[in-house]
Amino acid sequence: MTYCVGVLLDSGLVLASDSRTNAGVDHIGTFRKMTVFERPGDRVLVMLSSGNLSVTQSVVNLLEQWTNESRDNLWNAPSMYQATCLVGEALREVQKRDGPYLMPHNIDTTAGFILGGQIAGQKHQLFNIYAQGNFIEATQDTPFFQNGELGCVQTRWGHTNQQYNSLTRAEAMGIDGHFIIEQTVRSKNGFFLNFNGTAGLWRRACIEDAGGWQWDTLTEDLDLSYRAQMRGWRICHQCKT
């Protein structure tokens, strides 16, 4: 459960990532998804990770291990391009090592990185590294990258006749309690959310990955929401009318 974004500006870079992760319905944790390699006066590299946590942590550990060996590493890479190649190489090595043991258990090993930074005497650059280790560079035409598993955005329901009579006021109170209090608390603490059937937007890839809408249940919205989140997708709640 990760979301990260990198933006290329004329004067520098903006990089941000969340710190939440989940491994099931009731296993929510906090892990740093941003790694910084900095040598003042020489280079600063910032790496954001998304996807399978064990894979991304192994990649970071492998890159750090390489810095202590007499081989090409992030401290001696002559360019941002070469540094990005090293991240892709480390990702492929971890996938090759762990993938055959995880895939038979239906564990998704997909992982990706955003790498940005600058080496002394060169321009600042931003790269998006895919799960296969290949990558693309941000340009003026596409100056930003975003990675993550945001599958659905649920917004708050509004009211057209809240003050019409006592019944509409009571209904509005119950609906507001759900959206303003319950859904907001769940979203901010990384708990599972349920889609409410409307006032939201789904990512098609998320629906397909979770198995699609099911006809054999009366709670198809709740059913799809939980199946998607158990697959690692995130549902975001926006409490604005």
C-alpha positions as CSV (number, residue, x, y, z in Angstrom):
1,M,0.0,0.0,0.0
2,T,2.1,2.8,-1.3
3,Y,1.8,6.0,-3.1
4,C,4.8,8.1,-4.3
5,V,5.3,11.0,-6.7
6,G,8.2,12.8,-8.2
7,V,8.1,16.1,-10.0
8,L,10.8,17.6,-12.2
9,L,11.1,21.4,-12.0
10,D,13.4,23.9,-13.6
11,S,15.0,24.7,-10.2
12,G,15.0,21.2,-8.7
13,L,12.9,18.2,-7.8
14,V,9.9,17.5,-5.6
15,L,9.7,13.9,-4.2
16,A,7.1,12.6,-1.7
17,S,5.9,9.2,-0.5
18,D,3.5,7.8,2.1
19,S,4.5,5.4,4.8
20,R,1.6,3.0,5.2
21,T,1.5,-0.6,4.2
22,N,-0.8,-3.5,4.8
23,A,-0.5,-7.3,4.7
24,G,-4.1,-8.3,5.2
25,V,-7.3,-7.0,6.8
26,D,-5.9,-6.2,10.3
27,H,-2.1,-6.0,9.7
28,I,-1.4,-2.3,9.1
29,G,2.2,-1.0,9.5
30,T,4.3,2.0,8.9
31,F,7.5,1.8,6.9
32,R,9.7,4.4,5.3
33,K,9.4,4.3,1.5
34,M,12.0,7.0,0.8
35,T,15.8,6.3,0.8
36,V,18.4,9.0,0.5
37,F,22.0,8.6,-0.7
38,E,23.8,11.8,-0.1
39,R,27.4,12.9,-0.2
40,P,27.6,16.7,0.3
41,G,29.3,18.4,-2.6
42,D,29.2,15.3,-4.7
43,R,25.7,13.9,-5.1
44,V,22.3,13.4,-3.7
45,L,20.0,10.6,-4.8
46,V,16.5,10.1,-3.5
47,M,14.7,6.8,-4.2
48,L,11.0,6.2,-3.7
49,S,9.6,2.7,-3.6
50,S,6.2,1.2,-4.3
51,G,4.8,-2.4,-4.5
52,N,5.8,-5.5,-2.6
53,L,7.5,-4.3,0.6
54,S,9.9,-7.3,1.0
55,V,11.1,-6.8,-2.6
56,T,11.6,-3.1,-2.3
57,Q,13.5,-3.5,1.0
58,S,15.7,-6.2,-0.5
59,V,16.5,-3.9,-3.4
60,V,17.5,-1.1,-1.1
61,N,19.6,-3.4,1.1
62,L,21.3,-4.8,-2.0
63,L,22.2,-1.3,-3.2
64,E,23.6,-0.4,0.2
65,Q,25.6,-3.6,0.2
66,W,27.1,-2.9,-3.2
67,T,28.4,0.5,-1.9
68,N,30.7,-1.5,0.4
69,E,32.0,-3.7,-2.4
70,S,34.6,-3.0,-5.2
71,R,32.1,-2.8,-8.0
72,D,29.8,-0.2,-9.7
73,N,27.6,1.3,-7.1
74,L,25.6,4.4,-6.3
75,W,28.6,6.2,-4.8
76,N,30.8,5.9,-7.9
77,A,28.1,6.0,-10.6
78,P,29.3,8.7,-13.1
79,S,25.8,9.8,-14.0
80,M,22.2,9.7,-13.0
81,Y,21.6,7.4,-15.9
82,Q,24.2,4.9,-14.6
83,A,22.7,5.1,-11.1
84,T,19.3,4.3,-12.5
85,C,20.7,1.3,-14.3
86,L,22.1,0.0,-11.0
87,V,18.6,0.3,-9.4
88,G,17.1,-1.7,-12.3
89,E,19.9,-4.3,-12.0
90,A,19.3,-4.7,-8.3
91,L,15.5,-5.0,-8.9
92,R,16.0,-7.7,-11.5
93,E,18.4,-9.6,-9.2
94,V,15.9,-9.6,-6.3
95,Q,13.0,-10.6,-8.6
96,K,15.1,-13.5,-10.1
97,R,16.1,-14.7,-6.6
98,D,12.8,-14.5,-4.8
99,G,10.2,-14.6,-7.5
100,P,10.2,-18.4,-8.2
101,Y,9.4,-19.0,-4.5
102,L,6.7,-16.4,-4.1
103,M,4.7,-16.7,-7.3
104,P,3.5,-20.3,-6.5
105,H,1.8,-18.8,-3.4
106,N,0.1,-16.1,-5.4
107,I,2.2,-13.4,-3.8
108,D,2.6,-10.4,-6.1
109,T,6.3,-9.5,-6.4
110,T,5.6,-6.3,-8.5
111,A,7.7,-3.4,-7.3
112,G,8.8,-0.1,-8.8
113,F,10.9,2.9,-8.0
114,I,11.2,6.6,-8.7
115,L,14.7,7.9,-8.6
116,G,15.7,11.5,-8.6
117,G,18.8,13.5,-7.8
118,Q,21.9,15.3,-9.1
119,I,25.5,14.5,-9.4
120,A,28.0,17.3,-9.2
121,G,28.5,19.2,-12.4
122,Q,25.4,17.7,-14.0
123,K,21.8,18.6,-14.3
124,H,19.1,17.2,-11.9
125,Q,17.2,14.3,-13.4
126,L,14.1,12.1,-12.6
127,F,13.5,8.5,-13.6
128,N,10.7,6.0,-13.2
129,I,11.9,2.4,-12.9
130,Y,9.4,-0.3,-13.8
131,A,9.0,-3.8,-12.2
132,Q,11.1,-5.3,-15.0
133,G,14.1,-3.0,-14.3
134,N,13.7,-0.8,-17.4
135,F,13.0,2.9,-17.0
136,I,12.0,6.2,-18.5
137,E,13.2,9.7,-17.8
138,A,11.0,12.7,-17.0
139,T,11.0,15.5,-19.6
140,Q,9.4,18.8,-20.1
141,D,6.5,17.1,-21.9
142,T,6.0,14.7,-19.0
143,P,7.7,16.3,-15.9
144,F,6.3,14.0,-13.2
145,F,5.8,10.4,-12.3
146,Q,3.4,8.8,-9.8
147,N,3.4,5.2,-8.6
148,G,1.1,3.4,-6.2
149,E,-1.9,1.2,-5.8
150,L,-4.7,3.8,-5.5
151,G,-7.7,1.9,-6.8
152,C,-10.7,4.0,-5.9
153,V,-11.6,7.5,-4.6
154,Q,-14.7,7.8,-2.5
155,T,-16.1,11.2,-1.8
156,R,-18.7,12.4,0.6
157,W,-22.4,12.5,-0.2
158,G,-24.1,15.9,0.0
159,H,-27.8,16.8,0.7
160,T,-30.3,18.8,-1.4
161,N,-33.1,18.8,1.2
162,Q,-31.4,18.3,4.6
163,Q,-33.7,20.8,6.4
164,Y,-36.9,19.8,4.7
165,N,-38.4,18.0,7.7
166,S,-37.4,15.9,10.7
167,L,-37.0,12.7,8.6
168,T,-34.5,14.3,6.2
169,R,-32.6,15.9,9.1
170,A,-32.3,12.5,10.7
171,E,-31.2,10.8,7.5
172,A,-28.6,13.5,6.9
173,M,-27.2,13.0,10.4
174,G,-26.8,9.3,9.9
175,I,-25.1,9.8,6.4
176,D,-22.8,12.5,7.7
177,G,-21.8,10.3,10.6
178,H,-20.7,7.6,8.2
179,F,-18.9,9.9,5.8
180,I,-17.5,12.6,8.0
181,I,-16.5,10.5,11.0
182,E,-16.3,6.8,10.1
183,Q,-14.9,7.0,6.6
184,T,-12.5,9.8,7.5
185,V,-11.1,7.9,10.5
186,R,-10.7,4.7,8.5
187,S,-8.9,6.5,5.7
188,K,-6.5,8.5,7.8
189,N,-5.5,5.4,9.8
190,G,-5.1,3.0,6.9
191,F,-8.1,0.8,7.7
192,F,-10.2,-0.8,5.1
193,L,-12.9,1.3,3.5
194,N,-16.0,0.3,1.6
195,F,-17.2,2.0,-1.6
196,N,-20.7,3.4,-1.1
197,G,-22.1,2.8,-4.6
198,T,-21.8,6.3,-5.9
199,A,-19.9,9.6,-5.5
200,G,-16.7,7.8,-6.3
201,L,-14.2,6.8,-9.0
202,W,-12.7,3.4,-9.6
203,R,-9.5,2.5,-11.6
204,R,-10.4,-0.1,-14.1
205,A,-7.2,-2.1,-13.5
206,C,-8.2,-2.4,-9.8
207,I,-11.7,-3.8,-10.6
208,E,-10.2,-6.3,-13.0
209,D,-7.4,-7.3,-10.7
210,A,-9.9,-7.9,-7.8
211,G,-12.1,-10.2,-9.9
212,G,-14.7,-7.7,-11.1
213,W,-18.2,-7.1,-9.9
214,Q,-20.0,-10.2,-8.5
215,W,-23.6,-10.9,-9.2
216,D,-24.1,-13.5,-6.4
217,T,-24.1,-11.0,-3.4
218,L,-26.4,-8.3,-2.2
219,T,-23.4,-6.2,-1.0
220,E,-21.5,-6.0,-4.3
221,D,-19.9,-2.6,-3.4
222,L,-18.6,-3.9,0.0
223,D,-17.5,-7.2,-1.6
224,L,-15.5,-5.5,-4.3
225,S,-14.0,-3.0,-1.9
226,Y,-12.6,-5.6,0.4
227,R,-11.4,-7.9,-2.4
228,A,-9.5,-5.0,-3.9
229,Q,-7.9,-4.0,-0.6
230,M,-6.9,-7.5,0.2
231,R,-5.1,-7.5,-3.2
232,G,-3.1,-4.5,-2.0
233,W,-5.1,-1.7,-3.7
234,R,-5.9,1.4,-1.7
235,I,-9.2,3.3,-1.4
236,C,-8.9,7.0,-0.6
237,H,-11.7,9.0,1.0
238,Q,-12.1,12.7,0.3
239,C,-14.5,14.4,2.8
240,K,-15.6,17.3,0.5
241,T,-19.0,17.9,-1.1
